[in-house]
Amino acid sequence: MQSLHAIEEMDSFLQTETITLLYISQPNCSVCHALLPQVEELLEEYPDIQARHMDASEVPEIAGRLSVMTVPAVLVFVEGKEMFRKARFVPMGELNQQLAKLNHFINE
């Protein structure tokens, strides 16, 4: 998953892609490191969903901008509007169901 390093990069990414997933983590978060490969593997099933990673310690203003209170956080947007989010302990089955519904709805 590619990384974004500035709020401006995030804004541009969210506005230029139809369905986007933003994964926010911090380096000292063991849950973040365990969850990232699972999310990347899940996204292989959804080639139309573009994903990026942001490090909240590198871009601390992301927390205030997106109201992220804990990491890891998985935020999904459609045309720049947030559709849903999962944070801290992300149930992969539930995330998969929501991505499948969203992908089906958008691509129909």
C-alpha positions as CSV (number, residue, x, y, z in Angstrom):
1,M,0.0,0.0,0.0
2,Q,1.4,3.4,-1.0
3,S,1.8,6.1,1.7
4,L,0.7,9.7,1.8
5,H,2.9,12.2,3.6
6,A,0.8,15.3,3.7
7,I,-2.8,16.5,4.1
8,E,-2.7,18.0,0.6
9,E,-1.8,14.6,-0.8
10,M,-4.7,13.0,1.1
11,D,-7.1,15.6,-0.2
12,S,-6.0,15.1,-3.8
13,F,-6.2,11.3,-3.5
14,L,-9.7,11.4,-2.0
15,Q,-11.0,13.8,-4.7
16,T,-9.5,12.0,-7.7
17,E,-10.5,8.4,-7.1
18,T,-14.1,7.1,-6.9
19,I,-13.7,4.6,-4.0
20,T,-10.9,5.0,-1.6
21,L,-9.7,3.4,1.6
22,L,-7.4,5.3,4.0
23,Y,-5.4,3.3,6.5
24,I,-4.1,5.4,9.4
25,S,-1.6,3.9,11.8
26,Q,1.3,4.8,14.1
27,P,4.8,3.1,14.2
28,N,4.5,2.0,17.9
29,C,1.1,0.3,17.4
30,S,1.3,-3.6,17.3
31,V,-2.4,-3.9,16.2
32,C,-1.6,-1.5,13.3
33,H,1.2,-3.7,12.1
34,A,-0.8,-6.9,12.4
35,L,-3.9,-5.5,10.6
36,L,-2.2,-3.8,7.6
37,P,-1.3,-7.1,5.8
38,Q,-4.9,-8.4,6.4
39,V,-6.4,-5.2,4.9
40,E,-3.9,-5.4,1.9
41,E,-4.9,-9.0,1.3
42,L,-8.6,-8.2,1.4
43,L,-8.2,-5.3,-1.0
44,E,-6.8,-7.7,-3.6
45,E,-10.5,-8.8,-4.1
46,Y,-11.5,-5.2,-4.9
47,P,-9.2,-3.8,-7.6
48,D,-11.5,-0.8,-8.1
49,I,-10.8,0.4,-4.5
50,Q,-7.7,2.6,-4.3
51,A,-6.0,2.5,-0.9
52,R,-3.3,4.6,0.8
53,H,-1.6,4.5,4.2
54,M,-0.9,7.5,6.5
55,D,1.3,7.6,9.5
56,A,-0.4,9.6,12.2
57,S,2.9,10.4,13.9
58,E,4.3,11.8,10.6
59,V,1.1,13.8,9.8
60,P,-0.4,14.6,13.2
61,E,-3.0,16.9,11.8
62,I,-4.7,13.9,10.2
63,A,-6.3,13.1,13.6
64,G,-8.1,16.5,13.9
65,R,-8.9,16.6,10.2
66,L,-10.6,13.3,10.1
67,S,-11.6,13.0,13.8
68,V,-9.4,9.9,14.3
69,M,-9.2,9.2,18.0
70,T,-7.4,5.8,17.9
71,V,-5.4,3.7,15.5
72,P,-5.5,1.7,13.4
73,A,-8.3,3.4,11.6
74,V,-9.8,2.3,8.3
75,L,-11.8,5.0,6.5
76,V,-13.6,4.4,3.3
77,F,-14.7,7.2,1.0
78,V,-16.8,7.5,-2.2
79,E,-16.0,10.6,-4.3
80,G,-14.4,12.2,-1.3
81,K,-17.3,11.6,1.1
82,E,-16.8,9.3,4.1
83,M,-19.0,6.2,3.9
84,F,-17.9,4.3,6.9
85,R,-15.0,3.7,9.3
86,K,-13.6,1.1,11.5
87,A,-11.1,1.7,14.3
88,R,-8.9,-0.1,16.8
89,F,-10.1,-3.7,16.4
90,V,-11.3,-4.0,12.9
91,P,-13.5,-7.1,12.2
92,M,-12.2,-8.2,8.8
93,G,-15.5,-10.1,7.9
94,E,-17.5,-7.0,8.5
95,L,-15.1,-4.8,6.6
96,N,-15.3,-7.3,3.7
97,Q,-19.1,-7.2,3.7
98,Q,-19.2,-3.4,3.6
99,L,-16.6,-3.2,0.9
100,A,-18.5,-5.8,-1.2
101,K,-21.8,-3.9,-0.8
102,L,-20.2,-0.6,-1.7
103,N,-18.3,-2.0,-4.6
104,H,-21.4,-3.7,-6.0
105,F,-23.5,-0.5,-5.6
106,I,-20.9,1.7,-7.3
107,N,-20.1,-0.6,-10.2
108,E,-23.7,-1.5,-11.0
